[in-house]
Amino acid sequence: MNDSRRVRRQNLMLFFILLIVAFLYSLPTLAMIGTAFKGPAQALSNNALFPLHPELTSFRTVLESDFLTAAANSMKVCLCVTVLCVVLAVLAGYSLSRFRGRVFSFYQMALLVVQMFPMMLLMLPLFLIFKELGLLDTHWSIILSYTCLNLPFSIWMIKGFFDTIPYDIEESALIDGCGRFQTLVRIVLPVSLPGVATVAIFTFLNAWNEFTYANTFIRSKELLTLTVHLQHYVSANQSSWAEMMAASTLGIIPSMVFLLCAQKYLVQGMTAGSVKG
């Protein structure tokens, strides 16, 4: 009985500690949301976390600007990058998991080397390539860039998940007359949905939050993504902090909805792909 009480006290104490850590970790986000509801006048004068009298002035101003266009551009780019990364990562990860040989071993080492390259080091070569191809100031420039940046990690993650799937399942399908591609689509993919969802979540969030490449390759106002659009609220002469916080608050909603909807698959995919057996 005493042991059970001690365990309950320890669990309760651990719960409160984690609650405090979560609050401190979320404090910048809470401050951002609180500032968004302060309005332009209170944003610089009121230092409270949340205002006593919330205002929606900043949200109205943001929605009347080019915010929705920028959000639509970000959504378009992120969905294209996510689809490309998932499809290519599934094909490459399955090949690396099931086939052996010098070519596949070399490719795995090449993936590790590619991941070691700093993101800034790749920007100049990509800029020159896109300039020669006439892709600068188009969404294709950042779609291809984000795909290249996220693909190595996506391949390694999905490969680790495929390694946990017994090959006996595929052998039964092959004996029944299914081809290799049919086995992948009909047998392996339904079992590996948590891993695929994990890759999709990481890719979507990375593309949604990226700023540097979008700010370098995109110049037209109507093509700007959301992260680049946010910097227009802050300039050398005037800073609209309340509007910037309101736009940022609205900007995190799609990623939060996407993450909450796929949260179950994220946990399953990370735990299943972390060990081999």
Backbone as a ProteinNet text record, in pm:
[ID]
protein_1_A
[PRIMARY]
MNDSRRVRRQNLMLFFILLIVAFLYSLPTLAMIGTAFKGPAQALSNNALFPLHPELTSFRTVLESDFLTAAANSMKVCLCVTVLCVVLAVLAGYSLSRFRGRVFSFYQMALLVVQMFPMMLLMLPLFLIFKELGLLDTHWSIILSYTCLNLPFSIWMIKGFFDTIPYDIEESALIDGCGRFQTLVRIVLPVSLPGVATVAIFTFLNAWNEFTYANTFIRSKELLTLTVHLQHYVSANQSSWAEMMAASTLGIIPSMVFLLCAQKYLVQGMTAGSVKG
[TERTIARY]
83.3	0	86.5	189.1	280.2	354.4	387.9	458.4	369.9	242.4	151.7	132.7	124.4	112.8	238.6	352.5	477.8	487	442.2	443.8	349.8	230.8	135.6	192.7	258.1	319.5	429.9	509.9	616.1	558.7	453.7	390.9	329.6	267.4	207.4	314.2	423.6	532.5	592.4	609.8	662.9	568.1	437	337.8	349.2	361	371.3	502.8	609.7	737.9	729.1	671.8	656.4	562	459.4	365.8	436.2	522.8	598	694.1	763.1	855.3	780.5	663.8	584.1	538.4	501.8	459.5	576.2	693.2	809.2	848.5	839.2	872.5	772.3	646.5	542.2	528.6	607	592.4	609.3	708.7	717.6	593.8	538.7	417.1	299	286.9	179.1	193.6	317.9	340.8	303.9	333.3	297.5	145.2	73.3	-72.9	-129.6	-74.9	-123.7	-100.1	15.8	45.8	-46.8	-84.2	-174.3	-309.4	-353.8	-483.5	-473.7	-355.4	-341	-376.5	-360	-385.3	-261.6	-258	-137.6	-99.8	-197.4	-166.1	-108.3	-167.3	-121.9	3	35.5	146.5	278.7	298.8	424.4	416.9	297.5	283.6	243	171.1	120.7	215.5	280	374.4	313.1	182.7	115.6	117.3	109.6	111.5	-13.3	-130.8	-256.1	-324.9	-385.1	-452.6	-585.1	-624.4	-752.6	-868.6	-845.3	-948.1	-894.1	-913.3	-859.7	-920.7	-837.9	-880.6	-856.2	-941.6	-927.8	-883.9	-840.6	-802	-688.2	-587.4	-470.1	-507.7	-596.5	-639.2	-715.4	-800.7	-874	-778.1	-679.4	-582	-502.9	-464.7	-386.1	-467.8	-592.8	-676.8	-714.2	-709.8	-738.8	-616.4	-500.5	-377.3	-354.2	-228.4	-193	-164.5	-209.6	-179.8	-235.2	-361	-423.6	-354	-307.4	-232.7	-102.3	-31.2	95.2	71.7	-36.2	-67.7	-101.6	-174.5	-207.7	-81.8	10.5	137.4	215.6	222	293.2	228.2	95.4	24.8	51	47.6	73.4	213.9	313	451.7	470.8	417.8	437.2	372.1	253.8	186.7	263.1	312.8	391.7	519.4	588.4	712.5	684	576.3	542.4	512.7	434	401.3	527	611.1	734.8	825.8	844	933.9	880.9	751	694.2	707.9	673.7	681.8	826	918	1058.2	1120.6	1084.9	1142	1091.8	965.1	911.3	983.1	999.9	1066.7	1213.3	1284.2	1426.1	1444.9	1363.8	1376	1346.7	1246.5	1214.6	1329.1	1386.9	1498.9	1619	1651.6	1765.2	1739.2	1613.5	1580.3	1579.5	1542.3	1521.3	1632.6	1708.9	1810.8	1949.6	2042.8	2180.8	2272.3	2387.9	2483.7	2569	2671.5	2762.6	2694.1	2607	2537.5	2452.3	2378.6	2292.4	2374.5	2486.6	2573.3	2633.5	2675.3	2730.3	2624.6	2502.7	2394.5	2364	2368.5	2345.6	2453.9	2577.9	2685.8	2671.4	2627.7	2607.5	2498.9	2395	2290.5	2345	2431.7	2492.6	2577.9	2655.2	2740.7	2657.5	2547.8	2461.3	2402.3	2366	2309.3	2409.4	2538.6	2641	2663.7	2618.7	2640.6	2554.3	2614	2532.4	2433.8	2318.9	2214.2	2260.6	2337.9	2384.2	2483.3	2556.1	2654.4	2587.4	2465.6	2393.9	2319.3	2305.3	2222.1	2278.6	2409.4	2469.5	2464.2	2501.9	2487	2342.4	2248.1	2108.3	2062.6	2108.8	2072.6	2121.5	2245.1	2300	2227.3	2194.8	2122.6	1984.7	1912.7	1778.3	1782.1	1887.7	1901.1	1917.9	1998.9	2019.2	1891.4	1814.1	1691.3	1571.6	1590.2	1479.6	1374.5	1414.8	1320.1	1320.4	1409.2	1410.4	1279.1	1237.8	1112.8	992.3	1002	889.4	881	765.8	750	828.9	858.8	935.4	1074.7	1131.6	1266.1	1268.7	1169.9	1171.2	1112.6	1022.7	972	1086.5	1167.1	1280.5	1385.8	1408.5	1506.9	1464.2	1338.9	1290.7	1292	1260.7	1263.4	1404.7	1502	1641.6	1688.5	1645.2	1689.7	1627.8	1503.5	1432.3	1441.7	1478.6	1474	1571.7	1698.3	1788.5	1736.7	1691.5	1637.6	1512.4	1427.6	1304.3	1335.5	1435.8	1472.6	1523.4	1610.1	1663.4	1553.7	1460.3	1353.2	1262.9	1221.1	1130.1	1201.7	1332.3	1408.6	1411.8	1434.1	1433.8	1301.1	1192.1	1061.3	1041.1	1083.5	1070.6	1152.6	1264.8	1348.6	1276.1	1174.9	1102.8	991.1	959.2	851.2	907.6	855.9	909.1	897.6	1001.3	1001.7	909.7	871.8	782.8	649.7	603	475.9	485.4	598.4	616.1	635.8	704.3	726.1	594	499.5	368.1	297.9	309.6	246.9	315	447.1	520	485.5	468.7	431.2	292	203.1	66.5	58.6	170.3	170.9	183.3	194.6	210.8	352.9	364.7	495.6	554.9	678.5	745.6	673.5	632.8	564.8	426.8	354.6	224	236.6	342.5	365.5	390.1	466.9	494	365.6	283.7	164	54.4	33	-80.9	-50.4	74.5	108.7	190.2	300.3	393.9	341.2	290.6	246.5	133.3	29.2	-74.9	-20.8	79.7	137.6	225.5	285.9	383.8	326.5	195.1	134.4	185.8	207.4	262.9	398.6	485.2	614.3	601.6	512.6	489.2	432.6	339.3	282.1	387.5	479.9	587.8	674.6	710.4	789.2	712.4	582.5	501.3	493.3	479.9	469.6	598.8	712.1	840	866.6	836.5	859.9	771.3	644.2	550.5	592.9	626	663.6	794	891.5	1017.5	995.3	913.3	885.9	802.4	708.7	621.8	700.7	802.4	877.2	1002.3	1035.7	1160.1	1150	1257.8	1259.6	1369.7	1490.4	1608.2	1596.9	1564	1556.7	1442.1	1328.4	1214.7	1246.7	1317.9	1354	1458.2	1537.5	1642.4	1590.4	1507.1	1465.9	1337.7	1256.3	1128.5	1136.5	1092.9	1095.4	957.1	874.1	742.4	653.7	582.4	499.7	388.7	332.7	221.7	266.3	398.4	449.3	511.8	517.9	584	514.5	595.2	540.4	514.9	451.8	408.1	524.3	629.8	742.7	809.6	818.6	877.3	780.2	652.5	551.6	553.3	586.1	583.4	683.7	794.3	895.3	850.2	744.4	695	627.8	595.2	535.1	640.1	766.8	875.4	967.9	989.4	1077	1165.1	1253.1	1345.2	1272	1159.9	1089.2	969.2	909.7	790.1	781	740.4	725.4	585.3	507.9	372.1	375.1	416.3	436.3	305.7	199.3	71.3	23.8	38.4	-2.2	87.5	216.4	308.5	274.9	244	206.8	73.6	-20.1	-147.2	-127.7	-44.1	-15.7	56.4	147.9	219.4	124.7	31.3	-66.7	-153.6	-199.3	-277.9	-193	-64.2	24.3	55	46.4	76.7	-45	-163.8	-285.1	-279	-243.8	-240.2	-144.2	-24.1	72.6	25.1	-41.7	-93	-205.6	-294.9	-403.6	-347.4	-249.9	-187.2	-119.6	-52.4	18.1	-78.4	-185.8	-282.2	-354.7	-387	-458.1	-371.6	-240.7	-151.2	-65.6	-104.1	-22.2	-7.8	-115.5	-111.7	-10	-11.3	82.2	225.4	242.9	376.9	442.2	369	422.9	451.3	357	376.5	496.1	507.6	615.7	751.5	763.4	892.4	935.3	841	877.7	903.8	825	843	967.9	1004.4	1120.9	1250.9	1242.5	1362.8	1442.8	1380.8	1450.4	1430.8	1516.7	1508.8	1484.4	1383.2	1355.2	1220.5
-120.2	0	124.9	123.8	238.2	256.1	142.1	149.6	213.1	177.5	234.8	384.5	425.5	569.2	643.9	584.1	648.3	661.3	558.1	563.7	672.7	684.4	788.1	926.9	944.4	1074.7	1106.7	1008	1030.1	1064.5	994.4	1024.2	1163.5	1201.1	1333.8	1442.6	1419.3	1515.8	1526.7	1413.3	1413.6	1486.7	1468.5	1534.8	1686.7	1737.3	1881.3	1936.4	1860.5	1905.5	1916	1812.7	1815.7	1927.2	1953.8	2061.6	2196.8	2217.4	2342.9	2356	2245.7	2248.3	2277.9	2215.1	2240	2384.9	2442.3	2582.7	2675.4	2650.5	2733.4	2719.2	2597.4	2573.5	2643.2	2650.5	2712	2861.9	2917.6	3058.5	3152.3	3134.6	3224	3218.8	3098.8	3087	3154.5	3138.5	3204.7	3356.2	3405	3549.9	3600.6	3522.1	3560.4	3571.8	3473.7	3475.9	3592.7	3614.9	3725.6	3860.1	3878.9	4005.2	4026.3	3916.9	3929.3	3985.4	3959.3	4007.9	4142.8	4202.1	4331.5	4449.5	4431.5	4543.3	4629.6	4718.3	4801	4890.3	4945.9	5040.5	4969.7	4856.1	4786.5	4702.4	4670.7	4579.1	4630.8	4762.2	4820.9	4872.6	4885.5	4942.9	4840.9	4738.8	4639	4518.9	4495.3	4383.8	4258.5	4254.6	4135.1	4024.9	3900.6	3788.2	3789.7	3813.9	3826.1	3956.3	4028.3	4155.1	4129.5	4225.1	4214.7	4236.5	4318.6	4347.7	4310.4	4186.8	4142.9	4221.1	4243.7	4312.8	4223.2	4239.7	4165	4254.4	4376.3	4471.6	4418	4359.6	4310.5	4195.2	4108.6	3996.1	4045.4	4146.1	4201	4261.5	4337.1	4399.6	4295.2	4188.3	4082.6	4012.8	3980.2	3908.4	3994.8	4126.2	4215.7	4241	4193.3	4211.7	4090	4067	3954.1	3827.1	3820.8	3705.3	3576.2	3578	3456.7	3407.1	3500	3460.2	3391.2	3449.6	3390.6	3254.6	3243.4	3115.1	3009.8	3049.4	2955.7	2912.1	3005.6	2970.2	2870.6	2893.2	2800.8	2663.7	2661.3	2533.1	2457	2527.7	2464.3	2405.4	2484.2	2437.9	2319.7	2329	2223.8	2092.2	2099.1	1976.5	1910.9	1992.1	1935.5	1870.6	1938.4	1883.8	1756.1	1756.2	1638.5	1518	1538.5	1427.9	1375	1466.1	1423.3	1347.2	1399.5	1334.5	1197.8	1188.4	1061.2	955.3	991.1	894.4	849.5	945.4	910.7	838.4	879.4	814.6	671.3	646.6	510.6	420.5	466.4	384.7	359.9	466.5	451.7	374	403.8	334	186	151.8	10.2	-61.2	4.1	-57.4	-79	20.1	6.1	-98.3	-115.5	-211.3	-354.8	-375.5	-511.7	-563.5	-475.3	-519.1	-494	-577.2	-566.8	-559.4	-495.9	-483.8	-359.5	-348.7	-234.7	-103.3	-107.8	14.8	67.6	-20.3	22.5	66.8	-0.5	41.2	178.2	200	330.7	439.7	406.2	504.6	541.9	444.3	473.8	565.9	540.1	628.2	767.3	773.4	903.3	982.8	916.4	985.5	1047.4	974	1027.9	1150.2	1142.8	1255.2	1376.9	1355.9	1467.4	1535.9	1458.3	1517.1	1601.3	1578.2	1654.1	1792.4	1815.1	1943.8	2051.2	2165.2	2275.1	2327	2369	2417.5	2539.2	2627.6	2748.8	2717	2606.3	2569.6	2525.4	2475.2	2429.2	2541.3	2655.4	2760	2818.1	2847.4	2906.9	2814.1	2685	2596.1	2585.5	2574.5	2567	2695.8	2808.2	2936.6	2943.8	2901.2	2903.7	2805.4	2688.1	2588.9	2640.8	2694.3	2745.2	2866	2944.3	3059.5	3012.2	2907.5	2854.7	2789.3	2729.1	2661.2	2755.3	2880.3	2976	2949.6	2891.7	2857.6	2956.5	3057	3156.3	3234.3	3274.6	3347.7	3264	3133.5	3043.2	2950.3	2893.9	2801.2	2672.2	2639.6	2517.2	2524.4	2643.6	2656.4	2611.9	2653.9	2614.4	2473.9	2431.5	2294.2	2194.7	2216.4	2126.7	2139.4	2260.2	2280	2208.5	2227.8	2163.2	2011	1962.3	1817.9	1763.6	1833.2	1790	1794.3	1893.9	1908.5	1803.4	1767.4	1675.7	1529.7	1503.4	1366	1271.5	1307.3	1211.7	1165.7	1260.4	1224.1	1137.8	1171	1094.9	951.3	934.4	799.6	716	774.6	699.8	663.1	754.4	725.4	614	621.5	520.2	386.6	389.1	264.7	194.6	272	212	147.2	203.8	144.5	18.1	21.3	-98.1	-214.2	-183.2	-289	-368.2	-307.1	-375.6	-465.2	-457.3	-538.4	-673.1	-783.8	-916.6	-941.3	-998.2	-1025.6	-1142.3	-1222.7	-1336.6	-1291.2	-1172.8	-1122.4	-1101.4	-1046.2	-1020.6	-1150.2	-1246.1	-1373.7	-1442.4	-1434.8	-1495.5	-1429.2	-1297	-1224.7	-1257.6	-1270.4	-1303.6	-1444.2	-1536.7	-1673.1	-1676.1	-1587.5	-1582.1	-1512.8	-1464.4	-1407	-1256.3	-1188.7	-1043.5	-1006.9	-898.5	-846.9	-767.5	-724.7	-650	-518.7	-446.5	-318	-339.5	-441.9	-472.4	-509.7	-582.7	-619.6	-496.2	-402.5	-278.7	-200.2	-186.6	-102.7	-169.5	-299.1	-366.1	-428.1	-464.3	-535	-447.2	-392.3	-321.7	-185.2	-106.9	28.8	33	-49.5	-44.5	-73.3	-162.4	-193.9	-79.2	-6.3	96.2	237.3	251.5	385	476.5	427.2	516.8	575.3	494.5	545.6	646.1	619.4	713.2	844.4	834.3	955.2	1035.5	967.9	1037.5	1116	1054.9	1124.1	1243.9	1226.6	1336	1451.7	1422.2	1527.7	1607.4	1538.3	1608.3	1692.4	1638	1710.7	1834.1	1818.9	1931.5	2043.1	2008.2	2110.3	2180.2	2105	2167	2263.5	2224.2	2311.9	2432.2	2413.3	2522.8	2630.9	2591.2	2685.8	2741.4	2695.3	2738.3	2883.4	2958.2	3100.4	3136.4	3084	3132.1	3109.1	2987.7	2957	3033.6	3040.5	3113.4	3261.3	3317.6	3458.5	3485.7	3384.9	3402.1	3380.4	3279.6	3239.5	3308.1	3358.9	3420	3571.4	3644.9	3790.4	3852.1	3790.2	3845.6	3842.9	3950.4	3962.9	3858.8	3827.6	3733.7	3588.9	3562.3	3426.6	3400.9	3502.7	3488.6	3384.8	3310.7	3216.4	3289.2	3220.8	3285.4	3334	3255.1	3294.9	3421.9	3437.1	3558.5	3675.1	3646.4	3752	3816.1	3740.7	3792.9	3905.2	3903.5	4006.5	4143.6	4149.8	4277.8	4359.9	4296.6	4370.6	4444.9	4416.1	4482.7	4547.9	4677.3	4750.1	4844.5	4916.9	5008.9	5128.1	5167.2	5287.2	5257.6	5140.8	5108.5	4958.7	4923.3	4782.1	4759	4676.5	4643.8	4510.4	4516.3	4392.6	4317.7	4389.8	4323.7	4250.2	4313.8	4249.7	4131.6	4145.1	4033.4	3914.5	3940.9	3832.3	3770	3853	3799.4	3710	3755.5	3674.6	3545.5	3553.3	3433.6	3336.4	3389.2	3303.8	3230.6	3304.1	3238.9	3140.6	3172.3	3089.1	2953.4	2942.6	2813.4	2720.9	2772.4	2690.2	2571.7	2591.1	2473.8	2365.2	2405.6	2305.3	2234	2306.3	2242.5	2145.2	2184.4	2095	1969.8	1990.7	1877.6	1784.7	1843.2	1762	1688.7	1754.6	1690.5	1575.9	1594.3	1489.3	1363.9	1384	1270.2	1236.5	1287.1	1267.1	1119.4	1044.5	900.8	828.4	860.1	797	841.7	966.8	1016.6	937	914.2	838.1	693.5	631.5	492.3	480.3	574.5	567.1	586.4	679.4	705.1	587.9	526.6	414.9	287.8	265.5	143.6	149	268.4	279.4	300.5	309.1	336.7	212	95.8	-29.6	-126.6	-220.8	-323.5	-457.8	-528.5	-658.4	-711.2
0	0	0	85.6	91.3	-40.4	-101.5	-229.7	-336.6	-337.4	-437.3	-414.3	-286.5	-258.5	-300.7	-276.3	-314.9	-467	-535.8	-681.9	-732.8	-669.9	-710.9	-685.8	-570.5	-541.1	-640.9	-674.2	-771.8	-909.4	-947.6	-1076.8	-1077.7	-965.4	-956	-961.5	-891.7	-894.5	-1034.1	-1098	-1234.9	-1329.7	-1308.4	-1392.4	-1380.3	-1256.6	-1237.1	-1292.8	-1280.1	-1335.6	-1487.2	-1549.5	-1695.6	-1739.1	-1657.8	-1688.7	-1686.5	-1588.1	-1579.9	-1697	-1730.6	-1844.3	-1974.2	-1990.8	-2111.3	-2118.3	-2005.6	-2004.2	-2041.2	-1982.2	-2014.7	-2161.1	-2211.8	-2352.1	-2445.2	-2403.3	-2485.4	-2461.8	-2370.6	-2335.5	-2454.9	-2543.1	-2660.1	-2749.7	-2767.1	-2848.7	-2781.6	-2649.7	-2576.8	-2583.4	-2572.7	-2583.6	-2722.3	-2824.8	-2961.4	-2975.8	-2924.4	-2934.5	-2853.3	-2733.6	-2651.6	-2717.4	-2778.2	-2846.7	-2966.2	-3033.1	-3147.8	-3106.8	-2984.1	-2937.4	-2866.1	-2859	-2791.4	-2880.6	-3011.2	-3101	-3115.5	-3214.7	-3240.5	-3124	-3053.3	-2945.8	-2823.7	-2785.3	-2665.5	-2686.6	-2811.2	-2838	-2782.4	-2784.4	-2737.5	-2594.1	-2539.3	-2405.3	-2299.7	-2337.8	-2243.6	-2242	-2126.2	-2115.8	-2054.3	-2038.9	-1986.7	-2091.6	-2044	-2137.7	-2225.4	-2165	-2238.5	-2195.9	-2288.9	-2253.5	-2182.5	-2098.7	-2031.1	-2127.2	-2228.6	-2328.4	-2467.1	-2509.1	-2639.3	-2755.7	-2856.8	-2978.2	-3099.5	-3199.4	-3323.9	-3439.8	-3406.2	-3510.8	-3596.2	-3532	-3606	-3698.4	-3653.6	-3737.8	-3860.4	-3841.2	-3956	-4057.2	-4007.2	-4097.1	-4174.9	-4106.5	-4171.3	-4279	-4247.4	-4343.6	-4464.1	-4447.5	-4560	-4648.1	-4605.2	-4682.2	-4772.2	-4810	-4897.3	-4818.8	-4695.2	-4611	-4670.3	-4712.8	-4764.2	-4890.7	-4975	-5094.7	-5057	-4959.6	-4914.4	-4849	-4770.6	-4707.9	-4812.8	-4915.8	-5023.6	-5098.5	-5120.2	-5185.4	-5101	-4970.5	-4881.9	-4881.8	-4878.6	-4879.2	-5008.9	-5120.9	-5250.8	-5254.9	-5213.1	-5215.4	-5121.1	-4999.8	-4899.4	-4941.3	-4998.4	-5042.5	-5157.2	-5251.3	-5362.2	-5310.4	-5219	-5162.7	-5084.2	-5006.7	-4926.7	-5015.3	-5120.7	-5211.7	-5280.1	-5330.3	-5397.2	-5302.5	-5182.3	-5086.4	-5043.9	-5020.4	-4976.7	-5085.8	-5208.9	-5318.8	-5341.7	-5351.4	-5377	-5258.5	-5136.5	-5017.8	-5004.6	-5037.7	-5031.5	-5130.9	-5254.7	-5356.2	-5320.3	-5280.6	-5247.2	-5118	-5016.7	-4888.6	-4900.7	-4981	-5001.6	-5073.6	-5171.7	-5244.7	-5152.9	-5071.4	-4980.6	-4872.9	-4834.8	-4729.6	-4779.6	-4905.3	-4954.3	-5045.9	-5105.2	-5200.3	-5143.8	-5183.5	-5138.5	-5259.7	-5240.8	-5349.6	-5331.6	-5413	-5402.9	-5435.4	-5534.7	-5574.5	-5460	-5393.5	-5283.9	-5163.5	-5137.4	-5026.9	-5054.6	-5178.5	-5215.6	-5203.4	-5242.7	-5235.4	-5090.2	-4999.7	-4858.9	-4803.8	-4840.8	-4796.5	-4857.1	-4982.9	-5047.2	-4975.3	-4928.5	-4854.5	-4726.1	-4656.9	-4535.2	-4565.7	-4674.7	-4711.8	-4747.8	-4820.3	-4859.8	-4737.6	-4636.7	-4515.7	-4438.8	-4460.2	-4389.2	-4449.3	-4571.8	-4636	-4569.5	-4534.6	-4479.3	-4583	-4535.3	-4623.9	-4703.5	-4639.2	-4706.9	-4818.4	-4802.9	-4904.5	-5033.7	-5024.7	-5142.6	-5214	-5149.1	-5205	-5334.2	-5337.6	-5456.6	-5577.9	-5565.4	-5681.9	-5730.1	-5636.4	-5676.7	-5744.5	-5694.5	-5755.5	-5899.5	-5923.8	-6060.2	-6151.5	-6098.6	-6179	-6217.4	-6120.5	-6148.5	-6241.8	-6232.8	-6323.3	-6466.9	-6487.4	-6622.3	-6676.2	-6587.7	-6630.2	-6638.6	-6595.4	-6597.6	-6491.1	-6378.9	-6272.5	-6157	-6161.9	-6055.4	-6055.8	-5937.8	-5919.1	-5964.1	-5943.3	-5963.9	-5843.4	-5821.3	-5709.6	-5730.1	-5855.9	-5881.8	-5820.5	-5810.6	-5753.5	-5608	-5528.7	-5387.7	-5369.2	-5457	-5448	-5467.7	-5571.5	-5596.3	-5486.4	-5436.5	-5329.3	-5201.9	-5161.2	-5039.6	-5053	-5172.7	-5194.6	-5178.8	-5236	-5223.4	-5078.2	-5003.1	-4865.2	-4772.9	-4797.2	-4707.4	-4748.7	-4872.9	-4922.4	-4852.1	-4828.4	-4760.9	-4624.9	-4542.8	-4412.1	-4426.3	-4523.3	-4544.8	-4586.2	-4672.4	-4717.1	-4600.3	-4518.8	-4405.3	-4305.4	-4284	-4188.6	-4239.4	-4364.1	-4417.2	-4434.5	-4462	-4471	-4335.5	-4229.4	-4096.2	-4061.6	-4112.8	-4086.8	-4170.2	-4296.9	-4382	-4326.5	-4261.2	-4203.8	-4095.5	-4033.7	-3925.4	-3977	-4105.7	-4162.9	-4207.2	-4158	-4195.8	-4345.7	-4400.9	-4545.3	-4581.2	-4481.1	-4508	-4565.7	-4524.5	-4576	-4726.3	-4770.5	-4913.4	-4991.6	-4931.1	-5000	-5029.5	-4936.2	-4959.1	-5076.4	-5086.4	-5197.2	-5329	-5328	-5450	-5498.3	-5404.4	-5441.5	-5504.5	-5455.7	-5508.8	-5643.7	-5694.9	-5829	-5835.8	-5723	-5724.9	-5769.3	-5845.5	-5881	-5766.3	-5784.2	-5677.8	-5646.6	-5751.1	-5729.6	-5668.4	-5713.3	-5655	-5507.9	-5475.5	-5335.1	-5250.3	-5305.2	-5231.8	-5207.7	-5311.5	-5302.1	-5219.3	-5239.4	-5177	-5042	-5018.9	-4894.7	-4799.3	-4849.6	-4762.1	-4720.1	-4815.4	-4783.2	-4679.8	-4691.6	-4587.1	-4447.8	-4438	-4307.6	-4257.4	-4349.9	-4314.1	-4315.5	-4308.2	-4309.2	-4197.4	-4073.8	-3972.3	-4010.9	-4071.2	-4115.6	-4227.3	-4322	-4432	-4378.7	-4283.4	-4223.9	-4148.7	-4082.5	-4011.3	-4108.1	-4219.1	-4321.3	-4374.8	-4399	-4452.5	-4354	-4225	-4123.8	-4115.4	-4104.6	-4095	-4220.2	-4335.7	-4460.2	-4468.5	-4436	-4442.7	-4347.8	-4224.6	-4126.6	-4165.1	-4214.7	-4257.8	-4373.2	-4469.4	-4583.2	-4541.3	-4450.8	-4407.8	-4333.5	-4258	-4175.7	-4243.6	-4363.9	-4428.9	-4477	-4458.2	-4494.6	-4593.9	-4572.3	-4644.8	-4794.8	-4834.5	-4977.5	-5044.4	-4975.6	-5032.6	-5047.7	-4952.7	-4959.5	-5067.3	-5104.2	-5204.7	-5346.1	-5363.9	-5498.4	-5546.9	-5454.4	-5491.7	-5473.4	-5576.4	-5571.3	-5595	-5676.7	-5706.7	-5583.2	-5560.5	-5440.7	-5438	-5555.1	-5560.1	-5542.5	-5544.2	-5528.9	-5392.1	-5307.1	-5177.7	-5090.3	-5015.6	-4917.9	-4786.4	-4693.6	-4571.2	-4485.7	-4475.2	-4391.4	-4443.5	-4575.3	-4633.3	-4621	-4632.2	-4621.4	-4482.5	-4378.6	-4241.8	-4219.4	-4291.1	-4269.6	-4318.1	-4398.2	-4447.7	-4338.2	-4226.2	-4115.5	-4033.7	-4057.2	-3985.2	-4086.5	-4075.6	-4166.9	-4086.6	-4156.1	-4088.8	-4029.3	-4088.9	-4045.1	-3955.6	-3971.5	-3895.9	-3871.5	-3751.3	-3715.6	-3660.8	-3731.1	-3688	-3615	-3487.8	-3413.4	-3390.5	-3362.8	-3338.9	-3463.8	-3579.6	-3704.5	-3737.3	-3709.5	-3735.5	-3646.5	-3518.8	-3428.1	-3468	-3516.8	-3562.8	-3685.2	-3779.2	-3897.6	-3859	-3763.4	-3718.5	-3648.9	-3570.7	-3503.1	-3603.4	-3704.9	-3810	-3890.4	-3904	-3984.7	-3924	-3791.5	-3728.8	-3725.9	-3758.9	-3752.5	-3848.6	-3979.1	-4068.8	-4023.1	-3978	-3934.3	-3808	-3716.7	-3595.9	-3629	-3719.5	-3760.1	-3827	-3916.2	-3984.6	-3885.1	-3786	-3686.2	-3595	-3552.4	-3463	-3531.9	-3659.5	-3732.8	-3750.1	-3764.4	-3789	-3667.2	-3550.4	-3430.4	-3396.4	-3409.7	-3376.9	-3464.5	-3595.4	-3687.4	-3660.4	-3615.6	-3586.2	-3474.6	-3365.7	-3252.9	-3292.6	-3363.4	-3406.5	-3501.2	-3593.1	-3691.6	-3629.3	-3534.2	-3470.6	-3383.8	-3312.3	-3225.2	-3305	-3411.4	-3489.5	-3574.4	-3622	-3707.2	-3633.6	-3499.1	-3423	-3390.7	-3397.8	-3368	-3482	-3490	-3594.4	-3528.9	-3579.7	-3521.4	-3567.6
[MASK]
+++++++++++++++++++++++++++++++++++++++++++++++++++++++++++++++++++++++++++++++++++++++++++++++++++++++++++++++++++++++++++++++++++++++++++++++++++++++++++++++++++++++++++++++++++++++++++++++++++++++++++++++++++++++++++++++++++++++++++++++++++++++++++++++++++++++++++++++++++++

